[in-house]
């Protein structure tokens, strides 16, 4: 992000699934149903490492298991 771009307002959800941590970060304009879908997909599919979604309004959703996968994605 450069200094000229407005900062997005983000929220974060952390879910403990057994001994594993799942994290979902999303912009406030992201569709709530898609945020829930990302969390459910990640939780249900143990082979899935991360999810990046963008809804039609431009809202961003990032979800991953364990540590943040550096260099893989960002808002």
C-alpha positions in Angstrom: 0.0 0.0 0.0 1.4 3.4 -0.8 0.9 6.6 1.2 -1.7 8.0 -1.1 -4.2 5.2 -0.8 -6.8 5.3 2.0 -6.5 2.8 4.8 -9.1 0.1 4.7 -11.0 -0.8 7.8 -10.3 -4.5 8.6 -11.7 -7.0 11.0 -10.0 -10.3 12.1 -11.5 -13.5 13.3 -9.4 -16.3 14.8 -10.8 -19.8 15.2 -9.2 -22.6 17.1 -9.9 -25.9 15.4 -8.5 -28.6 17.6 -4.8 -27.6 17.9 -4.8 -25.6 14.7 -5.5 -21.8 14.4 -7.5 -20.5 11.5 -7.5 -16.7 10.7 -9.9 -14.7 8.6 -9.2 -11.0 7.8 -11.8 -9.1 5.9 -12.6 -5.5 4.9 -15.8 -4.1 6.3 -17.4 -3.8 2.9 -17.0 -7.6 2.3 -20.2 -9.5 2.2 -20.8 -11.3 5.6 -22.1 -14.5 3.9 -18.8 -14.7 1.9 -16.7 -14.2 5.1 -18.6 -17.0 6.7 -18.2 -19.2 3.6 -14.4 -18.6 3.6 -14.2 -19.6 7.2 -16.3 -22.7 6.7 -14.4 -23.8 3.5 -11.1 -23.5 5.3 -12.3 -25.4 8.4 -13.9 -28.2 6.4 -11.0 -28.8 4.0 -7.8 -29.7 6.0 -5.8 -29.8 2.7 -6.6 -26.1 2.0 -3.8 -23.7 3.1 -5.4 -20.4 2.3 -8.2 -18.6 0.6 -8.3 -15.1 -1.1 -11.7 -13.8 -2.1 -13.1 -10.5 -3.5 -16.8 -9.8 -3.7 -18.5 -7.8 -6.4 -18.3 -4.6 -4.3 -14.5 -4.9 -3.9 -14.6 -6.3 -0.4 -11.6 -8.5 0.3 -11.4 -11.7 2.4 -8.2 -13.5 3.3 -8.3 -16.7 5.3 -5.5 -19.1 6.2 -4.5 -21.9 8.6 -1.5 -21.6 10.9 1.0 -18.8 10.4 0.3 -16.0 7.8 1.8 -17.3 4.5 4.2 -14.4 3.8 4.3 -13.3 0.2 1.3 -15.3 -0.8 -1.3 -12.6 -0.4 -2.2 -9.3 1.2 -5.0 -6.8 1.1 
